[in-house]
């Protein structure tokens, strides 16, 4: 038998969470630890960024139309204000925490990239971004919002054409060795062309200048998106890419704006009202948020998914603009818009499920290498095959 004192000594020790021994007396139930904060998944972040992209795209589009059509502002003035606002907000995001002592600045691509390569990238992207903004505003000034968005929704067709001409890039339609429906991927672009032609021929607000500006904007925008996606995979993230491209576009744009607008301002022929100044500030903020959210979406999802999301965004903006502005739309024009959007969705689906697989080309193995390694060459790979 043990004495009470010895019984107390035989009670096992408990270890605290820090590894120290504690008495094994009656314990009180501990409070459950709160689970650690889980960051948002990639899908959730992509959904949030995509919702912001949709919202600010609509705000920018409707604001552009109101400023150009109702307030009669010059497209060059609006483009300069947009670039200036987004470059300013981008600089605050890049260097604001460092200047205020809150945190370090954003990573700069100059730390991992030569200056010459950086300047070439920024000059190219800045020029393309400046041209696309001006052309897009010119098209909005002369044609309806719904028609402009219909033209922009045909971007996959122009992307395929320019990729074939400039990059010699093939798709599964050009690969006769692929079976079945894989040969018909390009045929899904036929509704895009037919829908665009039908919508253009029956559009009540059609003007040649607005149509050509929208088509040119579409072509350059396709090249810009591909190049931006390439930059995001190298030395840039969406924050510094948005800032540097906006600053580069502003540098490219400023001499043209001074040449076109400064004489009128000095002569007193152009004035900015309080309402116009307020609309320009709000529009510039919406344009900046649209750019940031678009780059964030491109960095989170695949290019095909971006194309599908962009097509759905175009469709939503087309019908919202018709309801908001009350533009008269004929039945044929509505059918053409629907056909164009449906063709883009069909093309994206076909491209995802039937990608182009390049044929395997075997390099001939020299006879001396065959003799040294002792390996035989299959007849299909032999340099003398077919002789």
Secondary structure, DSSP 8 states (H G I E B T S, - for coil): ---HHHHHHTS--EE-TTS-EE--S----------------HHHHHHHHHHHHHHHHHHHHHHHHIIIIIS---HHHHHHHHHHHHHHHHHHHHHHHHHHTSS-----GGGTS-HHHHHHHHHHHHHHHHHHHHHHHHHHHHS-HHHHHHHHHTHHHHHHHHHHHHS----GGG-TTS-GGGGGTGGGGHHHHHHHHHHHHH-TT--HHHHHHHHHHHHHHHHHHHHHHHHHTTT--HHHHHHHHHHHHHHHHHHHHHHHHHHHHHHT-----HHHHHHHHHHHHHHHHHHHHHHHHHHHS-HHHHHHHHHHHHHHHHHHHHHHH-----HHHHHHHHHHHHHHHHHHHHHHHS------------HHHHHHH-----TTT-TTTT-
